[in-house]
Amino acid sequence: MTRRSSWARLAKDRRGGITILLAGSLFMLAGAATVAVDLGSVFLAKRQLQGVADAAALAASAGGRTAVEALLERSGLAGVQLKSLESGYYSADGTIAVAERFLTGDARSTATRLELTRSTPLFFGRLLVGRSALDIRARAMAARADAAAFSIGTGLASVSDGLPNQLLSALAGTELNLTVMDSQGLANLNVDLLHFADALRVRLGRDGEAYGDLFNRNIPVGDILEAMATSSGAGPASVPLRAIAGRIPGRSVRLSELVDLGPMARATNGSGQPNILLDAFTMLRLVLSPPSGTSVPMDLRVAVPGLTSTRLMLITGPGQARSPMLSITSDHDVVVRTGVTRLYLETSVATALGGIASVRIPLYAELAASEARLSDINCTDGARGKGVTLAVTPSIGSVALADIDTAALTDFSSAATPGPAVLVQLLGTRITGYANVTLGGTQAQAVYFSAADIAAKQPKTVSTQDLTQGLAASVASRAQMQVSLLGLTVSTSPLAPAIGAILGTTAPLIDNLLNSVTSVLGVKLGTAQVRVHEMRCGVATLVG
């Protein structure tokens, strides 16, 4: 047989083709697997090196090269080298390109930029690239800034009845069964923000996650309340928190909408971080507040000693109601706000006037958002010493003795149209009254917190100059009444001053109720309460 015929016969033979293809495929799969092992190893090494670089940049801001070298020694990563370390100034100006925000040689020298390198071994890739290791690098930048933690709200009035339970149950959409002792216990319990966050991370299985990433998640309300209870210990206030947690299924909250963590967002542990305390009642109210763009109507019947009957309608509205109530920041443009609320109160009071059994008193109030902004942080021992100044604008709005279309209260897109209120209508006699107190045009007021004020957690209250007394008392003193008899207006009647006197004596009772309601909801017309929780000078944060 000739060689040519042998090759021809082999060329025509189709047996064993699959075996050859399979062998080739296995070789390709093995190659891909070996490359994937090396890529995964390099990616992990890169992640580890970046974490060390971030920590080293923060350490360098406080302790320079010595602190960086000490941290690298403690990191446990072998072969890490500090390639470069620069001091300069970081500009947070958004109009400047990110790559140009770090200025070397600047006299202010409040920022540090560094680069780390490390050699990571290749297991199989050396067959492809001819090298046994790959050099990786990581860069980080940190800047020091003065920061303050501050919040806005109202002080919780003394809890002496079931009103807090009614209001919070309405926000939750289910009966919470809070007793007076439960409400008072929650108001007296301080929750450490970071201890709470640590407990929440453990509960969600995200231990070690950055606080900012945690707060950006949609977290079930039940888990939030359970974490509040855990962080508060075994005290009596943990009992109602756990009970409420089991009654609110299916609701979730993004905590970043309630608290702006600022420079704390990238932190993974509370060591060296500000100690931020919130009372559990306020935190519970914030968690139960409606999400942005929605309104929650409440129609409550409230028993008030001295008043025959009381109907209270509250509508917590959309818009700025979900603005953070607390912020940790050095940015003077950050603003925290209270909510937006419409309130309608219809009450009646018994009277001894001949033929008139009771007087009807309807009040309508619009409570706009009050605001606080960081104005200045003084970290030097000047004339006033170290301290923080906030620019605070109290809630502006209006309160009226008036009748209103209650069906339109949930429509925040249009203004309410209050009209004269019918106070008495009996046997052809009709008495109407109207008064409207409008707060507007107030400028922000500077509120200074000394270091002693901050250490004592001392709140400060800012009020407008328009409202010098309670809501009801203000409208009662300005009420204009009109008496009609059989459809004819009577210019002079002894009933008008008598009804006016009843309004005046009833106003304090109504004001006590309104103060309790607005305190529970964290809003109050013409008033804002602010607090600086902590002031930090030279806080280092990652900026790149």
C-alpha positions as CSV (number, residue, x, y, z in Angstrom):
1,M,0.0,0.0,0.0
2,T,1.4,3.3,-1.0
3,R,1.7,6.2,1.4
4,R,-0.6,8.3,-0.7
5,S,-3.4,5.8,-0.5
6,S,-3.0,5.6,3.3
7,W,-3.4,9.3,3.7
8,A,-6.4,9.3,1.4
9,R,-8.1,6.6,3.5
10,L,-7.4,8.5,6.7
11,A,-8.9,11.7,5.3
12,K,-12.1,9.8,4.5
13,D,-12.3,8.2,8.0
14,R,-15.0,10.1,10.1
15,R,-14.7,8.0,13.3
16,G,-13.5,9.6,16.6
17,G,-14.3,13.2,15.6
18,I,-16.4,13.9,18.7
19,T,-13.5,12.7,20.9
20,I,-11.2,15.2,19.3
21,L,-13.7,18.1,19.8
22,L,-14.3,17.1,23.4
23,A,-10.6,17.0,24.2
24,G,-10.3,20.5,22.7
25,S,-13.3,21.8,24.6
26,L,-12.0,20.4,27.9
27,F,-8.7,22.1,27.3
28,M,-10.4,25.4,26.7
29,L,-12.6,25.0,29.8
30,A,-9.6,24.2,31.9
31,G,-7.9,27.3,30.5
32,A,-10.9,29.5,31.3
33,A,-11.1,28.1,34.8
34,T,-7.5,28.8,35.6
35,V,-7.8,32.4,34.3
36,A,-10.9,32.8,36.5
37,V,-9.0,31.6,39.5
38,D,-6.3,34.2,38.9
39,L,-8.8,37.0,38.2
40,G,-10.8,36.3,41.4
41,S,-7.6,36.3,43.4
42,V,-6.5,39.6,41.9
43,F,-9.9,41.1,42.4
44,L,-9.9,40.1,46.1
45,A,-6.4,41.4,46.6
46,K,-7.5,44.7,45.0
47,R,-10.5,45.0,47.3
48,Q,-8.3,44.3,50.4
49,L,-5.7,46.8,49.3
50,Q,-8.3,49.5,48.7
51,G,-9.8,49.0,52.2
52,V,-6.3,49.4,53.7
53,A,-5.7,52.5,51.5
54,D,-8.9,54.1,52.7
55,A,-8.0,53.4,56.4
56,A,-4.5,54.7,55.8
57,A,-5.7,57.9,54.3
58,L,-7.9,58.6,57.3
59,A,-4.9,57.7,59.6
60,A,-2.6,60.0,57.6
61,S,-5.0,63.0,58.1
62,A,-4.5,62.7,61.8
63,G,-1.0,61.3,62.3
64,G,0.9,61.6,59.0
65,R,3.4,59.0,57.7
66,T,4.0,57.5,61.1
67,A,0.3,56.6,61.5
68,V,0.2,55.1,58.0
69,E,3.2,52.9,58.6
70,A,1.7,51.7,61.9
71,L,-1.6,50.9,60.3
72,L,0.1,49.0,57.4
73,E,1.9,46.9,60.0
74,R,-1.3,46.1,61.8
75,S,-3.3,45.4,58.6
76,G,-2.0,41.8,58.3
77,L,-1.4,42.2,54.5
78,A,2.0,41.2,53.4
79,G,4.0,43.1,50.9
80,V,2.1,46.4,51.0
81,Q,4.3,49.3,50.1
82,L,3.6,53.1,50.5
83,K,4.4,54.4,47.1
84,S,3.4,58.1,47.7
85,L,2.0,60.3,50.4
86,E,1.1,63.9,49.7
87,S,-0.4,66.7,51.8
88,G,-2.6,69.4,50.3
89,Y,-6.0,71.0,50.3
90,Y,-9.2,69.4,48.9
91,S,-11.9,71.7,47.4
92,A,-15.4,70.4,47.6
93,D,-16.5,72.8,44.9
94,G,-18.8,70.9,42.5
95,T,-17.8,73.1,39.6
96,I,-14.2,71.8,39.7
97,A,-13.3,68.6,38.0
98,V,-12.8,65.7,40.5
99,A,-9.2,65.2,39.3
100,E,-8.4,68.8,40.0
101,R,-9.9,69.2,43.5
102,F,-6.7,68.2,45.3
103,L,-4.2,71.0,45.5
104,T,-0.7,70.1,46.5
105,G,1.5,72.6,48.4
106,D,-1.5,74.6,49.6
107,A,-0.9,76.3,53.0
108,R,-4.2,75.1,54.4
109,S,-3.0,71.5,54.2
110,T,-6.2,69.8,55.4
111,A,-6.1,66.8,53.0
112,T,-3.9,63.8,52.3
113,R,-3.6,61.7,49.2
114,L,-1.7,58.4,49.1
115,E,-1.0,55.4,46.9
116,L,-0.3,51.8,48.0
117,T,1.1,49.0,46.0
118,R,1.3,45.2,46.5
119,S,2.4,42.2,44.5
120,T,-0.2,39.4,44.3
121,P,0.9,36.0,43.0
122,L,-0.5,34.4,39.8
123,F,-1.3,30.7,40.0
124,F,-2.0,29.7,36.4
125,G,-1.8,33.0,34.6
126,R,2.0,32.8,34.6
127,L,1.7,30.3,31.8
128,L,0.0,33.0,29.7
129,V,1.9,36.2,30.7
130,G,5.2,34.7,31.7
131,R,5.1,36.3,35.1
132,S,4.6,34.8,38.6
133,A,3.0,37.9,40.1
134,L,1.0,41.0,39.3
135,D,1.5,44.5,40.8
136,I,-1.7,46.1,42.0
137,R,-2.2,49.6,43.4
138,A,-4.9,51.5,45.3
139,R,-5.3,55.2,45.8
140,A,-7.2,57.1,48.5
141,M,-7.8,60.7,49.6
142,A,-9.0,62.0,52.9
143,A,-9.7,65.5,54.1
144,R,-10.2,67.0,57.6
145,A,-13.3,69.2,58.2
146,D,-15.1,70.6,61.1
147,A,-18.5,68.8,61.5
148,A,-21.6,69.2,63.7
149,A,-24.5,66.9,64.3
150,F,-27.8,68.8,64.7
151,S,-31.5,68.1,64.6
152,I,-34.9,69.9,64.5
153,G,-38.3,69.0,65.9
154,T,-40.4,69.9,68.9
155,G,-40.1,68.9,72.5
156,L,-42.5,66.1,73.5
157,A,-45.2,67.4,75.8
158,S,-45.9,65.6,79.0
159,V,-47.6,62.3,78.2
160,S,-50.7,62.2,80.3
161,D,-53.4,60.6,78.1
162,G,-53.9,58.3,75.2
163,L,-53.3,60.9,72.5
164,P,-49.8,59.6,71.5
165,N,-51.2,56.1,71.0
166,Q,-54.0,57.5,68.8
167,L,-51.7,59.6,66.7
168,L,-49.0,56.9,66.3
169,S,-51.6,54.2,65.6
170,A,-53.1,56.4,62.9
171,L,-49.6,56.8,61.3
172,A,-49.0,53.1,61.6
173,G,-52.4,52.2,60.1
174,T,-53.0,49.7,63.0
175,E,-53.7,49.9,66.7
176,L,-50.5,50.0,68.6
177,N,-52.0,49.7,72.1
178,L,-49.5,52.1,73.7
179,T,-50.2,52.9,77.3
180,V,-49.3,56.2,78.9
181,M,-46.4,54.5,80.7
182,D,-45.3,53.0,77.4
183,S,-45.3,56.5,75.7
184,Q,-43.5,58.1,78.6
185,G,-40.9,55.3,78.7
186,L,-40.2,55.7,75.0
187,A,-39.9,59.5,75.4
188,N,-37.3,59.0,78.2
189,L,-35.3,56.4,76.4
190,N,-32.3,57.6,74.5
191,V,-31.2,55.5,71.5
192,D,-27.5,55.8,70.5
193,L,-27.7,56.0,66.7
194,L,-24.6,53.9,66.0
195,H,-25.3,51.3,68.6
196,F,-28.7,50.9,67.0
197,A,-27.1,50.7,63.6
198,D,-24.8,47.9,64.8
199,A,-27.7,46.0,66.2
200,L,-29.6,46.5,62.9
201,R,-26.6,45.2,60.9
202,V,-26.4,42.0,63.0
203,R,-30.1,41.5,62.6
204,L,-30.0,41.9,58.8
205,G,-26.9,39.7,58.5
206,R,-24.8,42.7,57.2
207,D,-22.3,43.0,60.0
208,G,-19.4,45.2,58.9
209,E,-21.3,47.0,56.2
210,A,-20.8,50.8,56.0
211,Y,-23.4,52.7,57.9
212,G,-24.3,54.7,54.8
213,D,-24.9,51.6,52.7
214,L,-27.1,50.2,55.6
215,F,-29.2,53.3,55.8
216,N,-29.8,53.4,52.1
217,R,-31.5,50.0,52.1
218,N,-35.3,49.6,52.3
219,I,-35.5,48.0,55.8
220,P,-38.7,46.5,57.3
221,V,-40.0,48.6,60.1
222,G,-40.3,45.5,62.3
223,D,-36.5,45.0,62.0
224,I,-35.8,48.6,62.8
225,L,-37.9,48.5,66.0
226,E,-36.4,45.2,67.1
227,A,-32.9,46.7,66.6
228,M,-34.0,49.7,68.7
229,A,-35.1,47.4,71.4
230,T,-31.9,45.4,71.3
231,S,-29.7,48.5,71.5
232,S,-31.7,49.9,74.4
233,G,-30.9,46.8,76.5
234,A,-33.4,44.9,78.7
235,G,-35.1,48.1,80.0
236,P,-38.9,48.4,80.2
237,A,-39.1,50.5,77.0
238,S,-37.9,47.6,74.9
239,V,-41.2,45.8,75.6
240,P,-43.5,48.1,73.7
241,L,-40.9,48.4,70.9
242,R,-40.9,44.6,70.4
243,A,-44.7,44.5,70.7
244,I,-45.1,47.2,68.0
245,A,-42.6,45.5,65.7
246,G,-45.0,42.5,65.4
247,R,-47.9,44.7,64.4
248,I,-46.5,46.5,61.4
249,P,-45.9,43.9,58.6
250,G,-45.1,44.8,55.1
251,R,-43.8,48.3,55.7
252,S,-40.2,49.3,55.0
253,V,-38.2,52.5,55.5
254,R,-35.1,54.0,54.0
255,L,-33.3,55.5,57.1
256,S,-31.2,57.8,54.9
257,E,-34.4,59.8,54.3
258,L,-34.6,60.4,58.1
259,V,-31.0,60.9,59.1
260,D,-28.2,62.4,57.0
261,L,-25.0,60.6,58.2
262,G,-22.7,62.9,56.3
263,P,-19.0,61.9,57.0
264,M,-20.2,58.9,59.1
265,A,-21.7,57.2,56.0
266,R,-18.5,55.4,55.1
267,A,-17.7,54.3,58.7
268,T,-18.0,50.6,59.5
269,N,-17.7,50.9,63.3
270,G,-18.5,53.4,65.9
271,S,-15.0,53.9,67.2
272,G,-14.1,57.6,67.2
273,Q,-17.5,58.5,65.8
274,P,-19.9,61.1,67.3
275,N,-22.2,60.0,70.0
276,I,-25.7,60.8,68.6
277,L,-28.7,60.3,70.9
278,L,-32.4,60.3,69.9
279,D,-35.3,59.6,72.2
280,A,-37.1,56.4,71.1
281,F,-40.5,58.2,70.8
282,T,-39.2,60.7,68.3
283,M,-37.4,57.9,66.3
284,L,-40.6,55.8,66.4
285,R,-42.6,58.7,65.0
286,L,-40.1,59.3,62.2
287,V,-40.1,55.6,61.2
288,L,-43.9,55.6,61.1
289,S,-44.2,58.9,59.2
290,P,-45.6,58.7,55.6
291,P,-43.3,58.3,52.7
292,S,-42.6,61.3,50.4
293,G,-45.5,62.1,48.1
294,T,-48.3,60.7,50.3
295,S,-50.6,62.0,52.9
296,V,-52.1,60.3,55.9
297,P,-55.5,61.6,57.1
298,M,-56.5,61.1,60.8
299,D,-60.0,61.6,62.1
300,L,-60.0,61.3,65.9
301,R,-62.5,61.8,68.7
302,V,-60.7,63.2,71.7
303,A,-62.1,63.6,75.2
304,V,-60.9,66.8,76.8
305,P,-62.0,67.9,80.3
306,G,-64.0,71.1,80.0
307,L,-65.1,70.5,76.4
308,T,-68.3,68.8,75.5
309,S,-67.0,67.1,72.4
310,T,-63.9,67.3,70.3
311,R,-63.2,66.1,66.7
312,L,-59.6,66.3,65.5
313,M,-58.6,65.9,61.9
314,L,-54.9,65.8,61.0
315,I,-53.3,65.4,57.6
316,T,-49.6,64.9,57.5
317,G,-48.7,65.9,54.0
318,P,-46.2,65.2,51.2
319,G,-43.2,67.2,50.0
320,Q,-40.7,68.2,52.6
321,A,-42.2,66.0,55.3
322,R,-39.6,63.3,54.5
323,S,-36.6,65.7,54.7
324,P,-33.9,64.5,57.2
325,M,-34.6,65.6,60.7
326,L,-31.0,65.1,61.8
327,S,-27.8,65.7,59.9
328,I,-24.1,65.3,60.6
329,T,-22.3,67.6,58.3
330,S,-19.7,70.3,57.6
331,D,-21.7,71.6,54.6
332,H,-23.4,74.9,55.2
333,D,-26.0,74.1,52.5
334,V,-27.5,71.1,54.3
335,V,-31.0,71.9,55.7
336,V,-33.1,69.7,58.0
337,R,-36.8,70.2,58.2
338,T,-39.9,69.2,60.2
339,G,-43.0,68.0,58.4
340,V,-46.0,69.7,56.8
341,T,-49.4,69.3,58.5
342,R,-53.0,70.5,58.2
343,L,-55.0,70.4,61.3
344,Y,-58.8,70.9,61.8
345,L,-60.3,70.9,65.2
346,E,-64.0,71.1,65.8
347,T,-65.1,71.3,69.5
348,S,-68.1,72.5,71.4
349,V,-68.3,73.9,74.9
350,A,-71.4,74.0,77.2
351,T,-72.8,77.4,78.0
352,A,-75.2,78.9,80.6
353,L,-76.5,81.5,78.1
354,G,-80.3,81.5,78.0
355,G,-81.5,79.2,75.2
356,I,-78.0,78.4,74.0
357,A,-76.8,74.9,75.1
358,S,-73.3,75.0,73.6
359,V,-71.0,77.0,71.4
360,R,-69.3,75.3,68.4
361,I,-65.6,76.3,67.9
362,P,-63.9,75.2,64.7
363,L,-60.2,75.9,64.2
364,Y,-58.1,75.3,61.1
365,A,-54.3,75.5,61.1
366,E,-51.7,75.0,58.4
367,L,-48.3,74.1,59.8
368,A,-45.5,74.6,57.3
369,A,-42.0,73.1,57.7
370,S,-39.5,74.8,60.0
371,E,-35.9,74.6,59.0
372,A,-32.4,74.6,60.5
373,R,-29.1,75.0,58.6
374,L,-25.5,74.8,59.8
375,S,-24.3,78.4,59.7
376,D,-20.9,78.2,61.4
377,I,-18.6,76.0,63.4
378,N,-16.1,77.8,65.6
379,C,-13.2,75.5,66.6
380,T,-11.0,78.3,68.1
381,D,-11.1,79.8,71.5
382,G,-12.4,83.2,70.6
383,A,-14.6,85.7,72.5
384,R,-17.4,83.2,72.8
385,G,-15.3,80.1,72.7
386,K,-15.9,76.9,70.7
387,G,-19.4,76.4,69.5
388,V,-21.9,75.9,66.7
389,T,-24.3,78.5,65.1
390,L,-27.5,77.3,63.4
391,A,-29.7,79.4,61.1
392,V,-33.2,78.5,62.2
393,T,-36.5,79.5,60.5
394,P,-39.6,78.6,62.6
395,S,-42.7,77.0,61.1
396,I,-44.7,79.6,59.1
397,G,-48.3,79.1,58.4
398,S,-51.7,80.2,59.6
399,V,-54.5,79.5,62.1
400,A,-58.1,80.5,61.6
401,L,-61.4,80.4,63.5
402,A,-63.3,79.3,60.4
403,D,-65.3,76.6,58.7
404,I,-63.6,74.6,55.9
405,D,-64.4,71.9,53.4
406,T,-62.8,68.9,55.3
407,A,-63.1,66.7,52.2
408,A,-60.5,68.9,50.5
409,L,-57.9,68.8,53.2
410,T,-55.9,66.0,51.7
411,D,-55.3,68.0,48.4
412,F,-52.0,69.8,49.2
413,S,-51.9,71.1,45.6
414,S,-54.5,73.7,46.3
415,A,-54.8,76.2,49.1
416,A,-57.6,75.8,51.7
417,T,-60.4,78.4,51.6
418,P,-61.6,79.0,55.2
419,G,-64.8,81.0,55.6
420,P,-66.7,82.4,58.6
421,A,-67.5,79.8,61.2
422,V,-71.0,79.1,62.4
423,L,-70.7,79.2,66.2
424,V,-74.3,79.2,67.3
425,Q,-77.5,78.5,65.3
426,L,-80.7,78.3,67.3
427,L,-84.4,79.3,66.6
428,G,-83.6,81.8,63.9
429,T,-80.5,83.1,65.7
430,R,-77.2,82.6,63.9
431,I,-73.9,83.8,65.3
432,T,-70.8,83.5,63.1
433,G,-67.2,84.4,63.8
434,Y,-64.0,84.7,61.8
435,A,-60.3,85.3,62.6
436,N,-57.1,84.5,60.7
437,V,-53.6,84.8,62.0
438,T,-51.0,84.4,59.3
439,L,-47.3,83.9,59.9
440,G,-45.0,84.8,57.1
441,G,-41.9,86.5,55.9
442,T,-39.8,85.6,58.9
443,Q,-36.0,85.6,58.4
444,A,-33.7,82.8,59.7
445,Q,-32.6,83.5,63.3
446,A,-29.0,82.7,64.4
447,V,-28.9,80.3,67.4
448,Y,-25.6,79.7,69.1
449,F,-24.7,76.6,71.0
450,S,-21.7,76.8,73.2
451,A,-19.5,73.8,74.0
452,A,-21.3,73.6,77.4
453,D,-24.8,73.6,75.7
454,I,-23.7,70.8,73.4
455,A,-22.3,68.7,76.2
456,A,-25.5,69.1,78.2
457,K,-27.6,68.2,75.1
458,Q,-29.5,71.5,75.7
459,P,-32.3,72.2,73.1
460,K,-33.1,75.7,72.2
461,T,-36.5,77.0,70.9
462,V,-36.9,79.7,68.2
463,S,-40.3,81.4,67.7
464,T,-41.7,83.9,65.3
465,Q,-42.7,87.3,66.5
466,D,-46.1,87.1,65.0
467,L,-47.6,84.7,67.4
468,T,-47.3,86.0,71.0
469,Q,-49.8,83.5,72.6
470,G,-51.4,80.1,71.8
471,L,-53.1,79.3,68.6
472,A,-56.6,79.3,70.0
473,A,-56.0,82.3,72.2
474,S,-54.6,84.3,69.3
475,V,-57.6,83.8,67.1
476,A,-60.0,84.2,70.0
477,S,-58.6,87.6,70.8
478,R,-59.0,88.7,67.1
479,A,-62.4,87.1,66.3
480,Q,-65.0,89.3,64.6
481,M,-68.5,88.1,65.3
482,Q,-71.7,88.7,63.6
483,V,-75.2,88.1,64.9
484,S,-78.2,87.4,62.5
485,L,-81.8,87.2,63.6
486,L,-84.2,85.8,61.1
487,G,-81.8,86.5,58.4
488,L,-81.2,90.1,59.4
489,T,-77.8,91.3,60.7
490,V,-78.1,92.8,64.2
491,S,-75.5,95.5,64.7
492,T,-75.6,95.4,68.5
493,S,-76.4,92.3,70.5
494,P,-75.4,91.2,74.0
495,L,-74.7,87.7,72.5
496,A,-71.6,88.7,70.6
497,P,-69.5,89.8,73.6
498,A,-70.9,86.8,75.6
499,I,-69.8,84.3,72.9
500,G,-66.4,86.2,72.7
501,A,-65.9,85.7,76.5
502,I,-66.7,81.9,76.1
503,L,-64.0,81.7,73.3
504,G,-61.5,83.5,75.5
505,T,-62.0,81.1,78.5
506,T,-62.1,78.0,76.3
507,A,-58.9,78.9,74.3
508,P,-56.4,77.7,77.0
509,L,-58.1,74.2,77.0
510,I,-57.8,74.0,73.2
511,D,-54.3,75.3,73.2
512,N,-53.2,72.5,75.7
513,L,-54.7,69.9,73.3
514,L,-53.1,71.5,70.2
515,N,-49.7,71.7,72.0
516,S,-49.8,68.0,72.8
517,V,-50.9,67.0,69.3
518,T,-48.2,69.1,67.5
519,S,-45.5,67.9,70.0
520,V,-46.3,64.3,69.3
521,L,-46.1,65.0,65.5
522,G,-42.9,67.0,65.8
523,V,-44.4,70.2,64.3
524,K,-45.6,73.4,65.8
525,L,-46.8,76.6,64.2
526,G,-44.5,79.5,64.8
527,T,-41.9,77.4,66.7
528,A,-38.9,75.2,66.1
529,Q,-36.8,73.4,68.6
530,V,-33.2,72.7,67.6
531,R,-30.4,70.7,69.2
532,V,-26.7,70.3,68.5
533,H,-25.8,66.7,69.5
534,E,-22.0,67.0,69.0
535,M,-19.3,69.1,67.5
536,R,-16.1,67.7,66.0
537,C,-13.1,69.7,64.9
538,G,-10.8,68.2,62.2
539,V,-12.9,65.1,61.4
540,A,-11.2,63.1,58.7
541,T,-13.5,61.8,55.9
542,L,-12.8,60.0,52.6
543,V,-13.2,62.3,49.6
544,G,-11.7,60.2,46.8
